[in-house]
Amino acid sequence: MLYPLSYEGGHPLDRQGRPGSDTVTSIQGAEAYYAQAMSSVPSTARSVALIPDTTSTRQYIGAWSVLSVLQYFAAEAAVIGGWAGPRPYDLRTGFISDLGALHCGVFDGREVCSPLNWLMNASFVVQGLGMLLGALLLSSGLLRVAAMGGARVHAGQRRPWLAAVWVRLLTGTAGAGTVIVGLVPEDAGSGWHYAGAVMYFIAGAVALLVLGILWLRKTAMAWFILACGAVSAAALVTGGLTRMQVPEPGTLERLMAYPVTVGMATAGLVIAQRVHRHRKQARAAAAALSRPL
């Protein structure tokens, strides 16, 4: 039985023993590379396996892009420090979007005045771009195996592949929503701000739930990622049912948002650490081979 070692997937040989026309370029070069397995069973779609690339610069940049969402917390703290409203900003009652409001005054019954609104809105955009870049650069194969080096996955197992694809789509959607939030502040007079926030909350929570389940038995952090998604989803449902008419709306909104940011950063950290380790091992192996005997 033959296993193509490629970036994203592989295909069985045709009846003449040649690689199919849609075989993905392997990590070994322009031609597909096949590893001989200890079996004489004929190759089938379910038996074809691949080893996702866990050493490329693309994956490393994607992981750090997702991890970069943590900058949001530093930006939020700085903007809160510059708050100039009649009363100090309260994390329990103040909405996150109030920090990005363009004008000082009363908005939706709240006194808002955030001189550093530009920093908050820029942070939203950077956070969203980090998630978008991660969704584009991190391959489905890499997410499928949680960046475990040398892990084989079978092309015939469709559900894990679909789950990985959905994680990328949902992460990209959440990132796009955050970019919209930053580009269209709450007092800009457009419904796009609210739409962007909803995109971030829903897509981000679901992405973490799917990723947490997908990574069970692949990393201990899967449970933490799953918990982040569950907390965010529960807070989102609560906010929807109560229309945010609760004693501490700021706390409830942060229970929707913070777990998504932390969960995404955790996923980025897991991938970044593993890709870094595999790249280091690959460089060491290449150096050993280049040494004269």
Contacts in CASP RR format, 6 or more apart in sequence:
PFRMAT RR
TARGET T0000
AUTHOR 0000-0000-0000
METHOD contacts of the structure
MODEL  1
MLYPLSYEGGHPLDRQGRPGSDTVTSIQGAEAYYAQAMSSVPSTARSVAL
IPDTTSTRQYIGAWSVLSVLQYFAAEAAVIGGWAGPRPYDLRTGFISDLG
ALHCGVFDGREVCSPLNWLMNASFVVQGLGMLLGALLLSSGLLRVAAMGG
ARVHAGQRRPWLAAVWVRLLTGTAGAGTVIVGLVPEDAGSGWHYAGAVMY
FIAGAVALLVLGILWLRKTAMAWFILACGAVSAAALVTGGLTRMQVPEPG
TLERLMAYPVTVGMATAGLVIAQRVHRHRKQARAAAAALSRPL
1 37 0 8 1.000
1 39 0 8 1.000
1 40 0 8 1.000
1 41 0 8 1.000
1 42 0 8 1.000
1 43 0 8 1.000
1 47 0 8 1.000
2 12 0 8 1.000
2 13 0 8 1.000
2 34 0 8 1.000
2 35 0 8 1.000
2 36 0 8 1.000
2 37 0 8 1.000
2 43 0 8 1.000
2 48 0 8 1.000
3 34 0 8 1.000
3 35 0 8 1.000
3 37 0 8 1.000
3 48 0 8 1.000
3 49 0 8 1.000
3 50 0 8 1.000
3 51 0 8 1.000
3 152 0 8 1.000
4 10 0 8 1.000
4 11 0 8 1.000
4 19 0 8 1.000
4 23 0 8 1.000
4 24 0 8 1.000
4 26 0 8 1.000
4 32 0 8 1.000
4 33 0 8 1.000
4 34 0 8 1.000
4 48 0 8 1.000
4 49 0 8 1.000
4 50 0 8 1.000
5 26 0 8 1.000
5 27 0 8 1.000
5 28 0 8 1.000
5 33 0 8 1.000
5 34 0 8 1.000
5 35 0 8 1.000
5 50 0 8 1.000
5 51 0 8 1.000
6 23 0 8 1.000
6 24 0 8 1.000
6 25 0 8 1.000
6 26 0 8 1.000
6 27 0 8 1.000
6 32 0 8 1.000
6 33 0 8 1.000
6 50 0 8 1.000
6 51 0 8 1.000
7 24 0 8 1.000
7 25 0 8 1.000
7 26 0 8 1.000
7 27 0 8 1.000
7 52 0 8 1.000
7 53 0 8 1.000
7 56 0 8 1.000
7 139 0 8 1.000
7 141 0 8 1.000
8 24 0 8 1.000
8 50 0 8 1.000
8 52 0 8 1.000
8 139 0 8 1.000
8 140 0 8 1.000
8 141 0 8 1.000
9 24 0 8 1.000
9 50 0 8 1.000
9 141 0 8 1.000
9 155 0 8 1.000
10 23 0 8 1.000
10 24 0 8 1.000
10 32 0 8 1.000
10 48 0 8 1.000
10 50 0 8 1.000
10 155 0 8 1.000
11 19 0 8 1.000
11 20 0 8 1.000
11 22 0 8 1.000
11 23 0 8 1.000
11 24 0 8 1.000
11 48 0 8 1.000
11 155 0 8 1.000
12 20 0 8 1.000
12 43 0 8 1.000
12 44 0 8 1.000
12 45 0 8 1.000
12 47 0 8 1.000
12 48 0 8 1.000
13 19 0 8 1.000
13 20 0 8 1.000
13 43 0 8 1.000
14 20 0 8 1.000
19 31 0 8 1.000
19 32 0 8 1.000
23 32 0 8 1.000
24 32 0 8 1.000
25 32 0 8 1.000
26 32 0 8 1.000
26 33 0 8 1.000
27 33 0 8 1.000
27 51 0 8 1.000
27 53 0 8 1.000
41 47 0 8 1.000
45 155 0 8 1.000
45 156 0 8 1.000
46 154 0 8 1.000
46 155 0 8 1.000
46 156 0 8 1.000
46 157 0 8 1.000
47 154 0 8 1.000
48 154 0 8 1.000
48 155 0 8 1.000
48 156 0 8 1.000
49 152 0 8 1.000
49 153 0 8 1.000
49 154 0 8 1.000
49 155 0 8 1.000
50 141 0 8 1.000
50 152 0 8 1.000
50 153 0 8 1.000
50 155 0 8 1.000
51 149 0 8 1.000
51 150 0 8 1.000
51 151 0 8 1.000
51 152 0 8 1.000
51 153 0 8 1.000
52 139 0 8 1.000
52 141 0 8 1.000
52 142 0 8 1.000
52 144 0 8 1.000
52 145 0 8 1.000
52 151 0 8 1.000
52 153 0 8 1.000
53 59 0 8 1.000
53 139 0 8 1.000
53 142 0 8 1.000
54 142 0 8 1.000
54 145 0 8 1.000
54 147 0 8 1.000
54 148 0 8 1.000
54 149 0 8 1.000
54 150 0 8 1.000
54 274 0 8 1.000
54 275 0 8 1.000
54 278 0 8 1.000
55 275 0 8 1.000
55 278 0 8 1.000
55 279 0 8 1.000
55 282 0 8 1.000
58 137 0 8 1.000
58 139 0 8 1.000
59 137 0 8 1.000
59 138 0 8 1.000
59 139 0 8 1.000
59 142 0 8 1.000
59 147 0 8 1.000
59 271 0 8 1.000
59 275 0 8 1.000
60 272 0 8 1.000
60 275 0 8 1.000
60 276 0 8 1.000
60 279 0 8 1.000
61 133 0 8 1.000
61 137 0 8 1.000
62 133 0 8 1.000
62 134 0 8 1.000
62 136 0 8 1.000
62 137 0 8 1.000
62 138 0 8 1.000
62 268 0 8 1.000
62 271 0 8 1.000
63 134 0 8 1.000
63 138 0 8 1.000
63 147 0 8 1.000
63 268 0 8 1.000
63 269 0 8 1.000
63 271 0 8 1.000
63 272 0 8 1.000
63 275 0 8 1.000
64 268 0 8 1.000
64 272 0 8 1.000
65 129 0 8 1.000
65 130 0 8 1.000
65 131 0 8 1.000
65 133 0 8 1.000
65 134 0 8 1.000
65 137 0 8 1.000
66 130 0 8 1.000
66 131 0 8 1.000
66 133 0 8 1.000
66 134 0 8 1.000
66 138 0 8 1.000
66 171 0 8 1.000
66 264 0 8 1.000
66 265 0 8 1.000
66 267 0 8 1.000
66 268 0 8 1.000
66 271 0 8 1.000
67 265 0 8 1.000
67 268 0 8 1.000
67 269 0 8 1.000
67 272 0 8 1.000
68 126 0 8 1.000
68 127 0 8 1.000
68 130 0 8 1.000
69 127 0 8 1.000
69 128 0 8 1.000
69 130 0 8 1.000
69 131 0 8 1.000
69 261 0 8 1.000
69 264 0 8 1.000
69 265 0 8 1.000
70 261 0 8 1.000
70 265 0 8 1.000
71 123 0 8 1.000
71 126 0 8 1.000
71 127 0 8 1.000
72 123 0 8 1.000
72 124 0 8 1.000
72 127 0 8 1.000
72 261 0 8 1.000
73 261 0 8 1.000
75 119 0 8 1.000
75 120 0 8 1.000
75 122 0 8 1.000
75 123 0 8 1.000
76 96 0 8 1.000
76 99 0 8 1.000
76 120 0 8 1.000
76 123 0 8 1.000
78 116 0 8 1.000
78 119 0 8 1.000
79 99 0 8 1.000
79 100 0 8 1.000
79 114 0 8 1.000
79 116 0 8 1.000
79 117 0 8 1.000
79 119 0 8 1.000
79 120 0 8 1.000
79 123 0 8 1.000
80 89 0 8 1.000
80 91 0 8 1.000
80 99 0 8 1.000
81 89 0 8 1.000
81 116 0 8 1.000
82 114 0 8 1.000
82 115 0 8 1.000
82 116 0 8 1.000
83 89 0 8 1.000
83 99 0 8 1.000
83 113 0 8 1.000
83 114 0 8 1.000
84 104 0 8 1.000
84 113 0 8 1.000
84 114 0 8 1.000
84 115 0 8 1.000
85 104 0 8 1.000
85 111 0 8 1.000
85 112 0 8 1.000
85 113 0 8 1.000
86 111 0 8 1.000
86 113 0 8 1.000
87 111 0 8 1.000
89 98 0 8 1.000
89 99 0 8 1.000
91 250 0 8 1.000
91 251 0 8 1.000
91 254 0 8 1.000
92 248 0 8 1.000
92 250 0 8 1.000
92 251 0 8 1.000
93 248 0 8 1.000
93 249 0 8 1.000
93 250 0 8 1.000
94 110 0 8 1.000
94 249 0 8 1.000
94 250 0 8 1.000
95 110 0 8 1.000
95 186 0 8 1.000
95 249 0 8 1.000
95 250 0 8 1.000
95 253 0 8 1.000
96 250 0 8 1.000
96 253 0 8 1.000
96 254 0 8 1.000
96 257 0 8 1.000
97 181 0 8 1.000
97 185 0 8 1.000
97 186 0 8 1.000
97 193 0 8 1.000
97 197 0 8 1.000
98 107 0 8 1.000
98 110 0 8 1.000
98 112 0 8 1.000
98 114 0 8 1.000
98 186 0 8 1.000
99 114 0 8 1.000
99 116 0 8 1.000
99 117 0 8 1.000
99 120 0 8 1.000
100 114 0 8 1.000
100 117 0 8 1.000
100 120 0 8 1.000
100 121 0 8 1.000
100 182 0 8 1.000
100 185 0 8 1.000
100 186 0 8 1.000
101 107 0 8 1.000
101 112 0 8 1.000
101 113 0 8 1.000
101 114 0 8 1.000
101 117 0 8 1.000
101 185 0 8 1.000
101 186 0 8 1.000
101 187 0 8 1.000
102 117 0 8 1.000
102 185 0 8 1.000
102 187 0 8 1.000
102 188 0 8 1.000
103 112 0 8 1.000
103 187 0 8 1.000
104 112 0 8 1.000
104 113 0 8 1.000
104 114 0 8 1.000
105 111 0 8 1.000
105 112 0 8 1.000
105 113 0 8 1.000
106 112 0 8 1.000
107 186 0 8 1.000
107 187 0 8 1.000
112 187 0 8 1.000
114 120 0 8 1.000
117 185 0 8 1.000
120 182 0 8 1.000
121 181 0 8 1.000
121 182 0 8 1.000
121 183 0 8 1.000
121 185 0 8 1.000
122 182 0 8 1.000
124 178 0 8 1.000
124 179 0 8 1.000
124 181 0 8 1.000
124 182 0 8 1.000
125 178 0 8 1.000
125 179 0 8 1.000
125 182 0 8 1.000
125 183 0 8 1.000
127 175 0 8 1.000
127 178 0 8 1.000
127 261 0 8 1.000
128 174 0 8 1.000
128 175 0 8 1.000
128 176 0 8 1.000
128 177 0 8 1.000
128 178 0 8 1.000
128 179 0 8 1.000
129 175 0 8 1.000
129 179 0 8 1.000
130 175 0 8 1.000
131 171 0 8 1.000
131 172 0 8 1.000
131 174 0 8 1.000
131 175 0 8 1.000
131 178 0 8 1.000
131 264 0 8 1.000
132 172 0 8 1.000
132 175 0 8 1.000
132 176 0 8 1.000
132 179 0 8 1.000
134 171 0 8 1.000
134 172 0 8 1.000
135 168 0 8 1.000
135 169 0 8 1.000
135 171 0 8 1.000
135 172 0 8 1.000
135 175 0 8 1.000
136 168 0 8 1.000
136 172 0 8 1.000
138 168 0 8 1.000
138 271 0 8 1.000
140 161 0 8 1.000
140 164 0 8 1.000
140 165 0 8 1.000
140 168 0 8 1.000
141 153 0 8 1.000
141 161 0 8 1.000
141 164 0 8 1.000
142 271 0 8 1.000
143 164 0 8 1.000
143 167 0 8 1.000
143 168 0 8 1.000
143 211 0 8 1.000
143 214 0 8 1.000
144 153 0 8 1.000
144 160 0 8 1.000
144 161 0 8 1.000
144 163 0 8 1.000
144 164 0 8 1.000
144 214 0 8 1.000
145 151 0 8 1.000
145 153 0 8 1.000
145 218 0 8 1.000
146 214 0 8 1.000
146 215 0 8 1.000
146 218 0 8 1.000
146 219 0 8 1.000
146 222 0 8 1.000
146 270 0 8 1.000
146 271 0 8 1.000
146 274 0 8 1.000
147 270 0 8 1.000
147 271 0 8 1.000
147 274 0 8 1.000
147 275 0 8 1.000
147 278 0 8 1.000
148 218 0 8 1.000
148 274 0 8 1.000
149 274 0 8 1.000
149 278 0 8 1.000
153 160 0 8 1.000
153 161 0 8 1.000
155 161 0 8 1.000
160 214 0 8 1.000
163 210 0 8 1.000
163 213 0 8 1.000
163 214 0 8 1.000
164 214 0 8 1.000
166 207 0 8 1.000
166 210 0 8 1.000
167 207 0 8 1.000
167 210 0 8 1.000
167 211 0 8 1.000
167 214 0 8 1.000
170 203 0 8 1.000
170 204 0 8 1.000
170 206 0 8 1.000
170 207 0 8 1.000
170 210 0 8 1.000
171 203 0 8 1.000
171 204 0 8 1.000
171 207 0 8 1.000
171 264 0 8 1.000
172 203 0 8 1.000
173 199 0 8 1.000
173 203 0 8 1.000
173 204 0 8 1.000
174 199 0 8 1.000
174 200 0 8 1.000
174 203 0 8 1.000
174 204 0 8 1.000
174 207 0 8 1.000
174 260 0 8 1.000
175 199 0 8 1.000
175 200 0 8 1.000
175 203 0 8 1.000
176 196 0 8 1.000
176 199 0 8 1.000
177 195 0 8 1.000
177 196 0 8 1.000
177 197 0 8 1.000
177 199 0 8 1.000
177 200 0 8 1.000
177 203 0 8 1.000
178 196 0 8 1.000
178 200 0 8 1.000
180 192 0 8 1.000
180 193 0 8 1.000
180 195 0 8 1.000
180 196 0 8 1.000
180 199 0 8 1.000
181 193 0 8 1.000
181 196 0 8 1.000
181 197 0 8 1.000
181 200 0 8 1.000
182 193 0 8 1.000
184 190 0 8 1.000
184 191 0 8 1.000
184 192 0 8 1.000
184 193 0 8 1.000
185 193 0 8 1.000
186 193 0 8 1.000
200 257 0 8 1.000
200 260 0 8 1.000
201 232 0 8 1.000
201 236 0 8 1.000
201 256 0 8 1.000
201 257 0 8 1.000
201 260 0 8 1.000
202 236 0 8 1.000
204 229 0 8 1.000
204 232 0 8 1.000
204 260 0 8 1.000
204 264 0 8 1.000
205 229 0 8 1.000
205 232 0 8 1.000
205 233 0 8 1.000
205 236 0 8 1.000
205 256 0 8 1.000
205 259 0 8 1.000
205 260 0 8 1.000
206 229 0 8 1.000
206 233 0 8 1.000
207 264 0 8 1.000
208 225 0 8 1.000
208 226 0 8 1.000
208 228 0 8 1.000
208 229 0 8 1.000
208 232 0 8 1.000
208 259 0 8 1.000
208 260 0 8 1.000
208 263 0 8 1.000
208 264 0 8 1.000
208 267 0 8 1.000
209 226 0 8 1.000
209 229 0 8 1.000
209 230 0 8 1.000
209 233 0 8 1.000
211 222 0 8 1.000
211 225 0 8 1.000
211 267 0 8 1.000
212 222 0 8 1.000
212 223 0 8 1.000
212 225 0 8 1.000
212 226 0 8 1.000
213 222 0 8 1.000
213 226 0 8 1.000
214 222 0 8 1.000
215 221 0 8 1.000
215 222 0 8 1.000
215 225 0 8 1.000
215 270 0 8 1.000
216 222 0 8 1.000
216 223 0 8 1.000
216 226 0 8 1.000
219 270 0 8 1.000
221 266 0 8 1.000
221 267 0 8 1.000
221 269 0 8 1.000
221 270 0 8 1.000
224 263 0 8 1.000
224 266 0 8 1.000
225 263 0 8 1.000
225 266 0 8 1.000
225 267 0 8 1.000
227 259 0 8 1.000
228 259 0 8 1.000
228 260 0 8 1.000
228 262 0 8 1.000
228 263 0 8 1.000
228 266 0 8 1.000
229 259 0 8 1.000
229 260 0 8 1.000
229 263 0 8 1.000
231 255 0 8 1.000
231 259 0 8 1.000
232 255 0 8 1.000
232 256 0 8 1.000
232 257 0 8 1.000
232 259 0 8 1.000
232 260 0 8 1.000
234 255 0 8 1.000
235 252 0 8 1.000
235 253 0 8 1.000
235 255 0 8 1.000
235 256 0 8 1.000
235 259 0 8 1.000
236 256 0 8 1.000
238 246 0 8 1.000
238 252 0 8 1.000
239 246 0 8 1.000
239 252 0 8 1.000
239 256 0 8 1.000
242 252 0 8 1.000
244 252 0 8 1.000
244 253 0 8 1.000
246 252 0 8 1.000
END
